Amino acid sequence: MDVSLSIEIILMLAGVAMLAGFIDAIAGGGGLLTIPAMLLANIPPVMTLGTNKLQASSGAFAASLTMIRRRVVDPKAIKTAVIASFIGSVFGAIAVQLSPPDLLEKLIPFLIAAIGIYTLFAPKIGEVRKKPKVSEGVWQKIISPIIGFYDGYMGPGTGMFFALGNVALRGRTIIEATGAAKMLNLASNIGSLIFFIIGGNVLWKVGLAMMVGQTIGAYFGSQMVIKGGSRLIRPVIVLVCLAMVTKYVIS
């Protein structure tokens, strides 16, 4: 499908991607900004999802690299979860191109609201390690691909699902969980992106311009995560959840 956009619109989308990259690196949910912005630019929905994966991959890569360099996350320790997230996202990307995501659209507001409430009221969430509620095998082989599927199917809030899931189910600190979430989100972005490309649902000019903004925002956002810790991440997650639920309710 031929979609023609002016340079002004493309630059505006790159600016939105920069802000989204900053938010994504801290708490996830940057798709709440980029996806509506592309839809407002009259980009078809499935093509919006595909182009969003292209630009989001660069931000996830920049954030992951920063987390690895600062030794917040060890890639070897979560390699199974990374592979599982990749595979889950592949099936999600295939599914969304074959059918409308009506069911998930109805369920996601409730899931996001639950995350926001948990984050707001859970005492000292993610400040110290706690006893895991599920095994490492369950987290890496079952939960990670499920979240990866969601990312391939829809996307917004995936990093938040990965991070808070790791805190709530594996007892990780919020810094550890956020670092791991960046790598898992990178894997799910790349997995789904491949099949959006195969399906011809990526606007390359728009996506590449947004990649620049996304990378810059993700770099500064990941630096803020390392410096600010749970004091920064927790309120941002709550605000992003509130914004996402509001968006779904009024849309």
BAVEXMI-610287 format. One record per residue (C-alpha): residue in three letters; x, y, z. Coordinates in steps of 0.001 Angstrom, whole numbers, plus 500000, padded with zeros to 6 digits. Each point is the difference from the previous one (the first is absolute). Layout:
N
<r r="ALA" xx="X" yy="Y" zz="Z"/>
...
end
This chain:
251
<r r="MET" xx="500000" yy="500000" zz="500000"/>
<r r="ASP" xx="501340" yy="503414" zz="499014"/>
<r r="VAL" xx="499924" yy="502509" zz="502852"/>
<r r="SER" xx="501432" yy="503447" zz="499296"/>
<r r="LEU" xx="500878" yy="502322" zz="502888"/>
<r r="SER" xx="501478" yy="503505" zz="499992"/>
<r r="ILE" xx="503427" yy="500659" zz="501506"/>
<r r="GLU" xx="498314" yy="502052" zz="502728"/>
<r r="ILE" xx="497873" yy="497024" zz="501078"/>
<r r="ILE" xx="503003" yy="497667" zz="499948"/>
<r r="LEU" xx="502026" yy="502400" zz="502170"/>
<r r="MET" xx="497079" yy="500300" zz="502403"/>
<r r="LEU" xx="499837" yy="496218" zz="500274"/>
<r r="ALA" xx="503752" yy="499895" zz="500671"/>
<r r="GLY" xx="499484" yy="502453" zz="502866"/>
<r r="VAL" xx="497206" yy="497853" zz="501421"/>
<r r="ALA" xx="502300" yy="496974" zz="499730"/>
<r r="MET" xx="502686" yy="501805" zz="502015"/>
<r r="LEU" xx="497590" yy="500572" zz="502890"/>
<r r="ALA" xx="498685" yy="496448" zz="499650"/>
<r r="GLY" xx="503532" yy="498599" zz="500132"/>
<r r="PHE" xx="500661" yy="501875" zz="503233"/>
<r r="ILE" xx="496809" yy="498653" zz="501583"/>
<r r="ASP" xx="500584" yy="496481" zz="498678"/>
<r r="ALA" xx="503469" yy="499830" zz="501520"/>
<r r="ILE" xx="498636" yy="500952" zz="503417"/>
<r r="ALA" xx="496743" yy="498092" zz="500241"/>
<r r="GLY" xx="498719" yy="498843" zz="496609"/>
<r r="GLY" xx="496853" yy="501294" zz="498334"/>
<r r="GLY" xx="501630" yy="502184" zz="497341"/>
<r r="GLY" xx="497693" yy="498433" zz="497424"/>
<r r="LEU" xx="497202" yy="501943" zz="501656"/>
<r r="LEU" xx="501529" yy="503059" zz="498318"/>
<r r="THR" xx="501369" yy="498638" zz="496718"/>
<r r="ILE" xx="497073" yy="497836" zz="498924"/>
<r r="PRO" xx="497280" yy="502680" zz="500374"/>
<r r="ALA" xx="502340" yy="502546" zz="498358"/>
<r r="MET" xx="500427" yy="497784" zz="496931"/>
<r r="LEU" xx="496289" yy="499255" zz="499837"/>
<r r="LEU" xx="499294" yy="503748" zz="500111"/>
<r r="ALA" xx="502390" yy="500330" zz="497051"/>
<r r="ASN" xx="497613" yy="497687" zz="498100"/>
<r r="ILE" xx="502347" yy="497012" zz="499975"/>
<r r="PRO" xx="497957" yy="496744" zz="499791"/>
<r r="PRO" xx="499762" yy="498096" zz="503313"/>
<r r="VAL" xx="502027" yy="496879" zz="499108"/>
<r r="MET" xx="502624" yy="502132" zz="498260"/>
<r r="THR" xx="500090" yy="502181" zz="503103"/>
<r r="LEU" xx="500796" yy="496934" zz="502120"/>
<r r="GLY" xx="502741" yy="498882" zz="497598"/>
<r r="THR" xx="501616" yy="503436" zz="499767"/>
<r r="ASN" xx="499769" yy="500357" zz="503762"/>
<r r="LYS" xx="501999" yy="496776" zz="500408"/>
<r r="LEU" xx="502747" yy="501379" zz="497758"/>
<r r="GLN" xx="500468" yy="503186" zz="502007"/>
<r r="ALA" xx="499464" yy="498322" zz="503386"/>
<r r="SER" xx="502732" yy="497448" zz="499255"/>
<r r="SER" xx="502627" yy="502726" zz="499858"/>
<r r="GLY" xx="498923" yy="501423" zz="503351"/>
<r r="ALA" xx="499960" yy="496567" zz="501627"/>
<r r="PHE" xx="503475" yy="499326" zz="498591"/>
<r r="ALA" xx="501406" yy="503273" zz="501347"/>
<r r="ALA" xx="498463" yy="499407" zz="503426"/>
<r r="SER" xx="501164" yy="496368" zz="500082"/>
<r r="LEU" xx="503548" yy="500983" zz="499092"/>
<r r="THR" xx="500098" yy="502561" zz="502790"/>
<r r="MET" xx="498663" yy="497469" zz="502528"/>
<r r="ILE" xx="502556" yy="497382" zz="498931"/>
<r r="ARG" xx="502892" yy="502453" zz="500144"/>
<r r="ARG" xx="498956" yy="501115" zz="503480"/>
<r r="ARG" xx="499669" yy="496312" zz="500993"/>
<r r="VAL" xx="496369" yy="500406" zz="500983"/>
<r r="VAL" xx="499144" yy="496854" zz="498021"/>
<r r="ASP" xx="501947" yy="496884" zz="498983"/>
<r r="PRO" xx="498886" yy="498843" zz="496520"/>
<r r="LYS" xx="501139" yy="496414" zz="500662"/>
<r r="ALA" xx="497733" yy="499711" zz="503041"/>
<r r="ILE" xx="496842" yy="500776" zz="498003"/>
<r r="LYS" xx="500860" yy="498504" zz="496590"/>
<r r="THR" xx="497137" yy="497461" zz="500183"/>
<r r="ALA" xx="497499" yy="502768" zz="500769"/>
<r r="VAL" xx="501402" yy="502098" zz="497136"/>
<r r="ILE" xx="499539" yy="497140" zz="497521"/>
<r r="ALA" xx="496508" yy="499248" zz="501360"/>
<r r="SER" xx="499001" yy="503663" zz="499726"/>
<r r="PHE" xx="501224" yy="500044" zz="496400"/>
<r r="ILE" xx="497986" yy="496893" zz="499093"/>
<r r="GLY" xx="496870" yy="501269" zz="501737"/>
<r r="SER" xx="500164" yy="503300" zz="498147"/>
<r r="VAL" xx="500340" yy="498210" zz="496653"/>
<r r="PHE" xx="496706" yy="498199" zz="500557"/>
<r r="GLY" xx="498412" yy="503247" zz="501190"/>
<r r="ALA" xx="501101" yy="501892" zz="496891"/>
<r r="ILE" xx="498665" yy="497251" zz="497744"/>
<r r="ALA" xx="496705" yy="499880" zz="501900"/>
<r r="VAL" xx="499356" yy="503745" zz="499877"/>
<r r="GLN" xx="500484" yy="500042" zz="496222"/>
<r r="LEU" xx="497446" yy="497222" zz="499621"/>
<r r="SER" xx="497293" yy="501206" zz="502394"/>
<r r="PRO" xx="498841" yy="503165" zz="501795"/>
<r r="PRO" xx="501206" yy="500218" zz="503639"/>
<r r="ASP" xx="496505" yy="500442" zz="501457"/>
<r r="LEU" xx="500406" yy="497639" zz="502954"/>
<r r="LEU" xx="503259" yy="501470" zz="501269"/>
<r r="GLU" xx="498691" yy="503529" zz="499538"/>
<r r="LYS" xx="497253" yy="499155" zz="502503"/>
<r r="LEU" xx="502304" yy="498302" zz="502516"/>
<r r="ILE" xx="503008" yy="502332" zz="499963"/>
<r r="PRO" xx="498392" yy="502985" zz="501863"/>
<r r="PHE" xx="499254" yy="497710" zz="502954"/>
<r r="LEU" xx="503538" yy="498592" zz="500028"/>
<r r="ILE" xx="501551" yy="503463" zz="499838"/>
<r r="ALA" xx="497702" yy="501292" zz="502747"/>
<r r="ALA" xx="501024" yy="497048" zz="502199"/>
<r r="ILE" xx="503691" yy="500779" zz="499466"/>
<r r="GLY" xx="499477" yy="503661" zz="500861"/>
<r r="ILE" xx="498087" yy="499176" zz="503192"/>
<r r="TYR" xx="502591" yy="497398" zz="501037"/>
<r r="THR" xx="502863" yy="502417" zz="499402"/>
<r r="LEU" xx="498267" yy="502820" zz="501871"/>
<r r="PHE" xx="499028" yy="498068" zz="503115"/>
<r r="ALA" xx="502617" yy="497232" zz="500299"/>
<r r="PRO" xx="502355" yy="501035" zz="502821"/>
<r r="LYS" xx="503601" yy="500550" zz="498941"/>
<r r="ILE" xx="499440" yy="498218" zz="496708"/>
<r r="GLY" xx="503259" yy="498912" zz="498427"/>
<r r="GLU" xx="502230" yy="501710" zz="502557"/>
<r r="VAL" xx="501375" yy="496737" zz="501360"/>
<r r="ARG" xx="500047" yy="496428" zz="498762"/>
<r r="LYS" xx="497157" yy="497760" zz="501177"/>
<r r="LYS" xx="499189" yy="496301" zz="499884"/>
<r r="PRO" xx="498950" yy="498968" zz="496458"/>
<r r="LYS" xx="496396" yy="498957" zz="499443"/>
<r r="VAL" xx="500811" yy="497993" zz="496851"/>
<r r="SER" xx="503106" yy="498112" zz="498936"/>
<r r="GLU" xx="502561" yy="501415" zz="497598"/>
<r r="GLY" xx="498955" yy="497348" zz="497481"/>
<r r="VAL" xx="496340" yy="501066" zz="500100"/>
<r r="TRP" xx="500964" yy="503656" zz="499628"/>
<r r="GLN" xx="502377" yy="499464" zz="497102"/>
<r r="LYS" xx="498153" yy="497257" zz="498090"/>
<r r="ILE" xx="496328" yy="500847" zz="500565"/>
<r r="ILE" xx="499434" yy="503580" zz="501145"/>
<r r="SER" xx="502641" yy="501632" zz="497773"/>
<r r="PRO" xx="498598" yy="498565" zz="496738"/>
<r r="ILE" xx="496456" yy="500968" zz="501051"/>
<r r="ILE" xx="501069" yy="503616" zz="500475"/>
<r r="GLY" xx="502000" yy="499730" zz="496763"/>
<r r="PHE" xx="496840" yy="498865" zz="498201"/>
<r r="TYR" xx="498168" yy="503044" zz="501306"/>
<r r="ASP" xx="502807" yy="502224" zz="498734"/>
<r r="GLY" xx="499761" yy="498527" zz="496510"/>
<r r="TYR" xx="496207" yy="500217" zz="500077"/>
<r r="MET" xx="499577" yy="503521" zz="501406"/>
<r r="GLY" xx="502987" yy="501361" zz="501886"/>
<r r="PRO" xx="499389" yy="503001" zz="502298"/>
<r r="GLY" xx="501204" yy="499374" zz="503550"/>
<r r="THR" xx="502047" yy="496877" zz="499199"/>
<r r="GLY" xx="503105" yy="501241" zz="501824"/>
<r r="MET" xx="497824" yy="500786" zz="503005"/>
<r r="PHE" xx="498507" yy="496476" zz="499953"/>
<r r="PHE" xx="503488" yy="498465" zz="499846"/>
<r r="ALA" xx="501373" yy="502170" zz="502813"/>
<r r="LEU" xx="497081" yy="499764" zz="502422"/>
<r r="GLY" xx="499572" yy="496295" zz="499277"/>
<r r="ASN" xx="503618" yy="499423" zz="500962"/>
<r r="VAL" xx="499525" yy="501977" zz="503215"/>
<r r="ALA" xx="496691" yy="498421" zz="501006"/>
<r r="LEU" xx="500699" yy="496415" zz="498954"/>
<r r="ARG" xx="503764" yy="499641" zz="500325"/>
<r r="GLY" xx="500600" yy="502394" zz="502888"/>
<r r="ARG" xx="502601" yy="502060" zz="498116"/>
<r r="THR" xx="500841" yy="503579" zz="500845"/>
<r r="ILE" xx="498468" yy="502582" zz="497682"/>
<r r="ILE" xx="503428" yy="500889" zz="498576"/>
<r r="GLU" xx="500827" yy="496368" zz="499178"/>
<r r="ALA" xx="496530" yy="499438" zz="498580"/>
<r r="THR" xx="500118" yy="503132" zz="497845"/>
<r r="GLY" xx="503422" yy="499039" zz="498627"/>
<r r="ALA" xx="498784" yy="496523" zz="499051"/>
<r r="ALA" xx="496799" yy="501457" zz="498544"/>
<r r="LYS" xx="501999" yy="502039" zz="497483"/>
<r r="MET" xx="501651" yy="496868" zz="498581"/>
<r r="LEU" xx="496766" yy="498000" zz="499948"/>
<r r="ASN" xx="498208" yy="502895" zz="498302"/>
<r r="LEU" xx="502804" yy="500276" zz="497446"/>
<r r="ALA" xx="499591" yy="496310" zz="499152"/>
<r r="SER" xx="496222" yy="500291" zz="499643"/>
<r r="ASN" xx="500332" yy="503139" zz="497879"/>
<r r="ILE" xx="502448" yy="498341" zz="497603"/>
<r r="GLY" xx="498008" yy="496768" zz="499784"/>
<r r="SER" xx="496770" yy="501749" zz="499087"/>
<r r="LEU" xx="501773" yy="502527" zz="497759"/>
<r r="ILE" xx="501323" yy="497235" zz="497748"/>
<r r="PHE" xx="496494" yy="498806" zz="499222"/>
<r r="PHE" xx="498590" yy="503486" zz="499593"/>
<r r="ILE" xx="502737" yy="500579" zz="497415"/>
<r r="ILE" xx="499128" yy="496722" zz="498253"/>
<r r="GLY" xx="496360" yy="501110" zz="499970"/>
<r r="GLY" xx="500994" yy="503346" zz="498434"/>
<r r="ASN" xx="498664" yy="501957" zz="502973"/>
<r r="VAL" xx="502904" yy="502351" zz="500755"/>
<r r="LEU" xx="500369" yy="503627" zz="498861"/>
<r r="TRP" xx="503768" yy="500251" zz="499745"/>
<r r="LYS" xx="500428" yy="503772" zz="499700"/>
<r r="VAL" xx="497748" yy="500648" zz="502975"/>
<r r="GLY" xx="501447" yy="497149" zz="502036"/>
<r r="LEU" xx="503633" yy="500997" zz="499409"/>
<r r="ALA" xx="499301" yy="503631" zz="500921"/>
<r r="MET" xx="498253" yy="498889" zz="503167"/>
<r r="MET" xx="502901" yy="497654" zz="500792"/>
<r r="VAL" xx="502289" yy="503012" zz="500402"/>
<r r="GLY" xx="497673" yy="501641" zz="502510"/>
<r r="GLN" xx="499297" yy="496715" zz="501787"/>
<r r="THR" xx="503722" yy="499242" zz="500445"/>
<r r="ILE" xx="500752" yy="503429" zz="501468"/>
<r r="GLY" xx="497067" yy="499814" zz="502396"/>
<r r="ALA" xx="500828" yy="496433" zz="501062"/>
<r r="TYR" xx="503610" yy="500896" zz="500784"/>
<r r="PHE" xx="499052" yy="502827" zz="502356"/>
<r r="GLY" xx="497123" yy="497995" zz="501487"/>
<r r="SER" xx="502246" yy="497038" zz="500868"/>
<r r="GLN" xx="502458" yy="502367" zz="501662"/>
<r r="MET" xx="497156" yy="501334" zz="502139"/>
<r r="VAL" xx="499005" yy="496441" zz="501001"/>
<r r="ILE" xx="503501" yy="499249" zz="501275"/>
<r r="LYS" xx="500222" yy="503280" zz="501921"/>
<r r="GLY" xx="496429" yy="500285" zz="501257"/>
<r r="GLY" xx="499176" yy="496376" zz="500826"/>
<r r="SER" xx="496606" yy="499036" zz="501372"/>
<r r="ARG" xx="499272" yy="503594" zz="501113"/>
<r r="LEU" xx="499808" yy="500965" zz="496332"/>
<r r="ILE" xx="498661" yy="496804" zz="498420"/>
<r r="ARG" xx="497034" yy="499454" zz="502329"/>
<r r="PRO" xx="498197" yy="503351" zz="499432"/>
<r r="VAL" xx="500662" yy="499852" zz="496256"/>
<r r="ILE" xx="498430" yy="496525" zz="499800"/>
<r r="VAL" xx="496908" yy="501229" zz="501866"/>
<r r="LEU" xx="499659" yy="503043" zz="497722"/>
<r r="VAL" xx="500476" yy="497926" zz="496843"/>
<r r="CYS" xx="497396" yy="497478" zz="501177"/>
<r r="LEU" xx="497529" yy="502808" zz="500730"/>
<r r="ALA" xx="500596" yy="501532" zz="496573"/>
<r r="MET" xx="499642" yy="496644" zz="498218"/>
<r r="VAL" xx="496762" yy="499085" zz="501790"/>
<r r="THR" xx="498596" yy="503458" zz="499247"/>
<r r="LYS" xx="500936" yy="499601" zz="496342"/>
<r r="TYR" xx="498283" yy="496615" zz="499727"/>
<r r="VAL" xx="496870" yy="501204" zz="501819"/>
<r r="ILE" xx="499437" yy="503080" zz="497860"/>
<r r="SER" xx="501049" yy="498445" zz="496652"/>
end
